Amino acid sequence: MVSRTTLVGALVVAELAIIGMAAQAIAGDGPLPAGPFAFDRSAGWTHQGMSDVADKSFVTGPLPHVVVDVNDVHVIVQAASTLSVRVVSRTHKHGWVSGDLPPVVAVQTPDGVRVSARPGGDHLVLGFLEREVQITVPPTARVDVASAERVDASGLRSKLVAHIVEGPIYVRDHRGDVDVSCAEGRIVLTDVQGTDIAANTRDGRLLFTRVGADRIDAVTNSGRIAAVDLRALDGALLTHDGRVSVSFTGDSDAIVNVRTGHGKIHTAGLSTVDGTDRQSTVRLGSGRGRFEVSSADDSITLTQGASV
């Protein structure tokens, strides 16, 4: 365990370093102050405002496979009426930024386009640093995101796969299967319809609006689940630690098994087959599918929503 003295010492060093850099910022672009807390520009420090933009396009046809693996870069995927893939990467920084920032590289592949950036390591940022890549694709493109700082995807009409470390992940106006996960961060699905939808976060909320599929599997280990106008047939909404609030569409068709370890179950406007405060069974439509709603440690509220 790190001692309190060591932590205090480290904070003092950091504060002295910040004071030195602040003095340099006031003084202008002259030589950096010497001494044990000086910062050497040759070691990779940037003291300036900078904006880099790279723009490349690839003719791919209507069905490209786009693979994205950019580590700590914000990824924005948007569909457009096009037969090509356009990749625009931007880096904005201002103030003191340590280390080099590896570029985003886009190359054509036999079946589409690959967008990548090697890990950049740790950076000390005293100011502002933002990196993003905007990828415009045909609506029927297949998109796989292997790594990113954050994902925003909209307008796709084919399967989206995104498995990233942190998150968040936002998907909207989507028609097709979805398979998304992150270790930390919320997952937000808005106006998403498909055959198979999977959303998994270890530590974050699941927020769904107008979402429907033949199978929905949504799991968070620690976070609230809120679903408005959910069309349910088969699958589950599961949280270990968090409240659950769901309104089902009128065209849902499933027997819903509801369970909570603590808290209570509340239903309104739904046909309850049987139930207690901790366990209940609800029928939606003819009860063709099998669906589960569960919270290990909080209350669950189920209501009748709109038909979408």
Secondary structure, DSSP 8 states (H G I E B T S, - for coil): ---HHHHHHHHHHHHHHHHHHHHHHHH-SS----STT---GGGT-EEEEEEEEEEEEEE--S--EEEEE-SSSEEEEEE-S-SEEEEEEEEEEEEEE-S-----EEEEETTEEEEE--------EEEEEEEEEEEEE-TT-EEEEEE-SEEEEES--S-EEEEESS--EEEEEEES-EEEEEEES-EEEEEEEEEEEEEEEEES-EEEEEEEEEEEEEEEEES-EEEEEEE-SEEEEEESSS-EEEEE-TT--EEEEEEESSS-EEEESSEEEEE-SSEEEEEETT--EEEEEEESSS-EEEEE----
